[in-house]
Amino acid sequence: MGGVDYQQLLHDVMDTALRAPERGRPADYIPALAVVDPTAFGMAIATVGGEVYGAGDWETPFSVQSVSKLFTLALALAEGGDDLWKRVGREPSGNPFNSLVQLETEHGIPRNPFINAGALVVTDRLLELTGDAVGAVRDFLRAESGNPTIEVDDAVASSEARHGHRNAALAHFIASYGNLRNPVDSVLAHYYAHCAIAASCRDLALVGRFLASHGVRADGSRLLTRSEAKRVNAVLLTCGTYDAAGEFAFRVGLPGKSGVGGGILAVLPGRGAVCVWGPGLDQAGNSVLGVAALDALTTATGWSVF
Ligand code: DON
């Protein structure tokens, strides 16, 4: 990737994104998230070679929320292999991320690992495999980013737990079909905690490199086989931004995972990872500025998978 002026590129795509007419609104269904600065905006690119570039609020930690579902999925596959796919599907749901409607007709097998129902099953699997799902995710983020201060924001986790009626309903419903191995309360606690990890664009771009390196970690060891990494990227592309995944593929054309904290982590296969953060969300729960900036990035560079 020699010759690319990443710093200039980031400034240009952020300027383009800021011309978008809409900004969206920060999530407020988790009260602790509503206090975030709505004007925050940052972006970072990390290359597979380990260089990292950033602009704006790229070093400010934010609540990773559903971006963490990408890491629970990768770790559950790394630890436990393909058995996971007996308990969760890999089709886009076409419904909001917190929807309950498909679970009954599909007998407690969530459509994909990124809607909340699927992420609860993946968290349960990781808890079954490691005994500490949130610890596994936190340690992985620390190792890949080289930032030992990455931590769960307990205020966000307990705020979500107090208001998490939908997730509790989903978890109990899944358990009623026998698709949870751990007590519902433990699964929910680990799920809320890994969603409440605070990390910056810099941190997350560095962590995302393992998916650009076909499964190889920052220290050169292998987390996922090449085939598993391809599959995770495929599910990210088709399901990572929920019922806006078609629009995200159309505008951005990269595997990516969004979170209601306003972060989006996207993979540039073979090249690196890019993370953008802007708290204003669209109807589907994806960062408005984030999608606009990634759209501008792939339009300017042609670094789409298509
Ligand atoms: O379960 C929830 O609702 C949140 N902890 C995570 C949702 C989320 O980030 C959806 N992504 N855009």
Residues whose N, C-alpha, C, O or C-beta is under 5 A from the ligand:
A	BS01	DON	Q65 S66 F97 N116 C195 S258 G259 V260 A284 G285 N286
